[in-house]
């Protein structure tokens, strides 16, 4: 319930980029746009070149890397821990409120871009949280007893056009994913990087940690090239203000519903547009509808949820407080979703009639 | 201040700060490093070259320390001052407002510097502690990866110019080019939060940093840098730092994990 809200908060943090920085070596269509379906580039030695700025599209695995597993395939202690972390609603998420690196969870986190720089000896991956990892390509073996680290120790080898990276030596103090699956010292991750074309890459990532999961499993994560752009410096410790606001529990009662006249509520019916303040080109449409005297909200037709009025101009969308505003003619112009990361404005679209 | 407290604090400090650093991944031979007859890294050999013919600065480096170079830590604890890296009697041309900021920070032995709160060092601060960093030189881009804080810098060599209005950043925005045997890096776009050194030399968002890197031998990297910040300094000024290669080694992740040092650092 509140986890969804937390996820939303968490997702709204980054993503404004250097715009329009033509990167040399980018294949282009006749009109000058990056040609994302051009063949994958190759290095001087004929290997695929994975270099580039990549955005992660983790699909279902963004919320839960073990989404494909049956419940009984997670070790009971780990399942209990995930449950407890869910109740804590991210208050103990070490990368969000403690500013620790995201570690191996970066592959399932959509808001952290990864910049790959491939050299013959090492693939360096710069992360937008001012942090990096190295995948050694010089033929070295995994160390027998690596110093535990957040990113682990990674070595890679080529199998045809696929780069196979093996990693061990992870610290157990951070999470494997946003759901809160734990990391243990027996975690071994195999990533198979395959650049399909200039604009697309897939990572088939195998999680093998018998202390947490009863069997190894593989998830496929899609990466999309972010052309003509560059990572920005994001320093978590500069702005760690989440923790003090994260006070609720899933069991907290929603404020008591108030009786509000249907005539008042019906004024809120309409479509509202939301744009991320950091990235205004990404927008979403939220529709408020009325049925049998009650209001509902949906996200582009999906996830229809009841809105609970607590005052004439205040409604609750699950745990989120929405405050509605009108212009001098009494027409509703927008609502504001009150949040710890700042208030978010949803602007009413002109009615279509 | 009592002598005992100061001594105790210094010892404690040295203990605190000296444990995490020196262990590196050993014995991972770097094929780019020339060897002597008996198979050891030949640090006096000419610097290796990149495929494009320029010197290859790639490698793991650490600031030189020794009798003629600055010690690991000064007698007050941890603070590193840029004046160590300047000619004897050279003055740092602080403007009065900058001098006031510096005096106040210096009186705290550099207490309150950003890394205490797990914030980035910035440059040149990040080059001053004797902690390893790794240079990865590729066509179009040279990376500097720092062991401390796992921070990194990108130095673009693809011909781009500085953006007109860069986002102010701890590490700024760097572009580099080769001038003969020298890799010349110009950096702008700094925020005004970072300190130039551990004692607290300030800089403003107008800072323009020029670094000139040379690798005279396989084992030796030199950096001569010029600070140009008309808001804080009356004229540009220059310092020089030497680095030694750490052959056949790699970085160890050193994340600022639990920011618990600052509250214990209470003595004056």
Interface residues (C-beta under 8 A of the other chain):
Chain A: X18 X21 X23 X24 X25 X44 X99 X100 X101 X117 X119 X121 X122 X124 X126 X130 X131 X132 X134 X136 X138 X140 X143 X147 X149 X150 X151 X173 X232 X233 X235 X237 X238
Chain B: X23 X25 X28 X30 X31 X51 X117 X118 X119 X120 X136 X138 X140 X141 X143 X145 X149 X150 X151 X152 X154 X158 X159 X160 X163 X167 X169 X170 X171 X193 X250 X251 X252 X253 X255 X256 X257 X259
